[in-house]
Amino acid sequence: MTSPAAPGPAAPVPLALTVHRAVPASGRALVLLHGFPVDHRMWDDVAAALLAGAPDAAPGWGLLAPDLPGLGTSPLPDAAPSVDVSAAAVARALDDAGVSSAVVVGMSMGGYVALALLRRRPDLVSALGLVDTKHTADAPEARENRERVARAVEQSGSVDAVRDMSVSLLAPSARGPRTDLSARVAALIDAQAPDGIAWSQRAMAARGDSARVLRDFSGPVAVVVGDEDDVTPPSAAARMSELTADAVLTTVPGAGHLAAMEQPREVAAALAALVARAWPEPPARPSAAAGPARG
């Protein structure tokens, strides 16, 4: 009697993808991967600043922002929590969108996914932006805390266990004065599903070290960090930037762990410079004299 075949790996979960600007025929796109515990909307101000600096008349590249698995409006995967599962889902979304060359930018958890994507699909990643993130794995106590939070949100059926991050992720100097921003972050957190929060925590806890991935990457890298980031501090960002041969480190004044929301223009400027390094020339246009291909 023939034994049934072992099931193959689950297909990547389809991600909700916000298209700030369509992918052109060149297949080039800047891709923004959000942090925890929010969704793609954390990038809205950065996206607006990027588009203002690169008008539609001569785009050259698309601008995409997916919701990572289980967050925003993306479904929860039927797979064990892993940033590799998230990276596979991002790769599928980019392939489906016609992206062949991506400047991939990740903030915090999005940075972990960006590094996993680079490991998985180096053919797809032309340049890498690492914003308020790190390349190292969690220490044991950090992994234990993530599991504690995951269980808390599951047991309560709410995001109460992470709601205070709407304040703690901001620069210490802004936690009192920036009540408008903390309210925006709180609204994003409240919009997330508890099971997505739990899955994401466990995915981050399970990740490994990505130092080798960075050392092996020859493309341009931008490392961006808030000068008051006490989650992934400037000292850690500096060490990360030293791992690659072509990295530019930008320290953003007056920003904590959410520099993209606290100081979006400064972050957008750093990302625009990364795009210019990745694609210094506009994509070649087909010759007007060239006729149609004949088979």
N, C-alpha and C positions, 0 to 999 in steps of 0.2 A: 504494500500500500504506500502510495506516495504521500510524503508529509506536505502539509500546506506550506507555501513559501512564506518566509518571514516578511512582515510588513515593511515597506521602505520608509524613508523619512517623510514626515508630513510635508505637504506642500506649504510654501511660505504663506502666511496670512496676508490677505490683501489690505493695504494701508490706505487710509483716507489721505489724499494728496491735495494740498492747496497750491494752485498754480498762480503765482504772482505775475509771472510772465512766461509765455509759452516757449517750449524748447524749439529752437530754430533748426533748420535743415542740417546745420553743422553737428548737431547732437550735443552741444555744449550746454552745461547747466551748473549753476551754483545751487547747492542743496544744503538746507538749514535743518539740522537735527536738534530737537529741543531737549531741555533738561527735565529733571524730576522735581516736584510732582505736578508738572503743568503739561501743556500741549503746544502745538505749533504756533499758537497766537503770541507766545512770548517773543517771537521774532518780528511781529508786525511793524514795529517802529524802525527796526533795522532794515527790513525789506523796503519800507517806504523811502528811507534815506538812500538805499542803494539804487532804487529806480529813479529817484530824483537826480542822481549823479550819472546815470546811464540811460538817457531817454530812449523811448521806443523807436525813434527814427533810425537808430543804429545800435540795436541791442547786442548782437553777437553771442549772447548766451541767455538761456532761460533761468528762471528763479523759482525754485520749488521748496515746499516746506511740508513734509509728511507728519502725521500723528504717529508716533511709535506704538507698537502693539499694546492693546489694552488701555490706551490713553486717548484723550480727545474722542474722536468718533471711529477710531480703528478698533476692530474686534480683538478679543483676547485669544491668543494662540492656544491650540490644543497640543501643547508641547511643554516640556520642562522649562522653567525660566532660564534664559540664557541671552546674553547680548549677541551671541551668534545667531540665534533665532531672529532677533530684531534686525541684524545685519542682512540676513537672507531675505527678510521681508522688504527692506529698503532696496536691495539689489533688484528684486522682482519689480518693485514700483518704478525704479529708474529704467529698467529694460522696457517695461510696458509703455513708459512715457517717451521712448525713443532717445534716451540719453546714452551716449557712447563715451563721453569725456566729462567727468564731474569734478568740480571743486567742492569737496565735502567738508562742511563745517559743523562741528558738534559742540554743544555746551554741556558741561558736566556729564550726565548720563549719555547725552548725545555724542559726547567725545568718546566714551567707551564704545558706543556703537560704530562711530566713524572708524576707530582703530580696528574693530572687528571686521568692518567692511573692507578696509585696506588689506587685512590679512586674507580675506576670503576672495576678493575681486580686485587685485592690484591693477588689472587691465582697465578698470572703470575709473579709478581715482587718479586724477591728474595733479591735484594739489590738496592739501589738508589744512583745515583751520581748527585749532583746539582752543576753545574759549572756556575759561574757568573750569578746567578739568585736569585730570592727571592720567599718567600711563601706568601707575602701579596698581597692584591688587589690594584689596582691603586687608587690614590687619584683623586678627581673630576677633578682637573686641568689636570692631566695626561690623563684621559679618554677623555677630551675635545681636547687635543692635538692630540691624536691618531685619533679621528674623523676628525680633520682638515687635517691631513696628508692623511687619506684615501680619503677624497674628493679631495684633491689636485692631487693625482695620477690618480684618475678617470677622473677628468676634463682635465688634461694634456695628459692623455694616455701614460705617461712615468713615470720612477722612479726618476725623477729629485728631488722630494721632500725628498728622502732618500739617495741620492747619497753621500752627505757629511758625512754620517755615516762611509764611508770607512776610514775616518780620525778620527772622533770624538770617535769611539769605541776603538781606540788604546790607549795605555798608553800615557799620556801627554809627557813623556820623549822620546817617540818613534815617535811622529807625524811628526817631521822633518826628523830624520835620516832614518826611515823605509819606504822610498818611494816605495821600492819593495813590501812590504807587503800591503801598502795602495792601490797599483795598483792591487794586487790580489783580495783584498776585493771589490774594485770598479768593477772589472770584474764580480765577483759573483753577485753583486747587479744589474748590468746592464743586467744580464741574466734572471732576474725575470720578471714575467708578472705583469703589474700594477694591474690587478684585484686580483691577489693573494696577492700582497702587501696590498691592501685595506682590503681584507677579513681577513688577519692575524692581522692587526692593530685592527680591530673591535673584533676579537676573544679574543685578549689579554685584550682589554678594558672591556670586559664582564665577565672576570674571577672573582672568589671570593677568599676569604682567605683560605689558605690550612694548617693553623696551626694545626687543629685537625687531619688532615690526617697524618701529621708528628708525632704528639704525639702518635697516635695509632699504628704506624708502629714499629715493634720490630726487623726488619732486620737491617743489617749494612747500614750505610749512609756515603757517602763521600761528604763533602762540600769543593769546590775548588773555590778560588777567586784570581784575580789579585790584587797585592798590590797597583796598581794605578787605579783600577776600580772605576770610578766616576759615573757609572750608578747604579750598585748594589754593594756598597762599602764593604770593609772588615768588618766594624762594623755591617752591616746588615747580612753578612754571619755568623758572630760569634753568633748573636742572633738566627739565624735559626738553627745552629748546636746545640744550647742548648735545642731545642725542642724535640730531640730524645735521647734515652738512649744509642745508639751505633753509635755515629757520630764521624768522624775524620775530623778536619778542616785543610786544607792546603792552605797557602797563597803563591802565586807564585810571586817571585820577577820579576820586570821588565815587568809586564803585566797589561793591562787594562781590558776592558770588553771582549776582544777576546783572552783570555789567551790560548785557544786551538790552535790558529793560531800563537800567539806571542811567546809562550814558549811550544811547543807541547811535548817535552820530559818530562818536569816536570809534565804536566797534565797527560800524559800517565802513568808515574810512580805512580801517585795518583790513577788512575783508575785500574792499575794492582794490587795495594795493596787492592783495594775494591773487585776485583774479588777473590783474595786469601782469603779474609774474608768471602765472600759469599759461596765459594766452597773450603774449606780447603783441601778436599780430592778429588782425581780424581773419576769420576763416576765408579761405580762397573761394572765390565765386567761379562757377563754370564759365568757360569762355563762350562768348556770344556766337563765335564762329563754329563752335563744336556742334555737330549734328547729333541726332539721336543714335543711341547705341543700337546696333543691329546684330541679331543672333542668327 
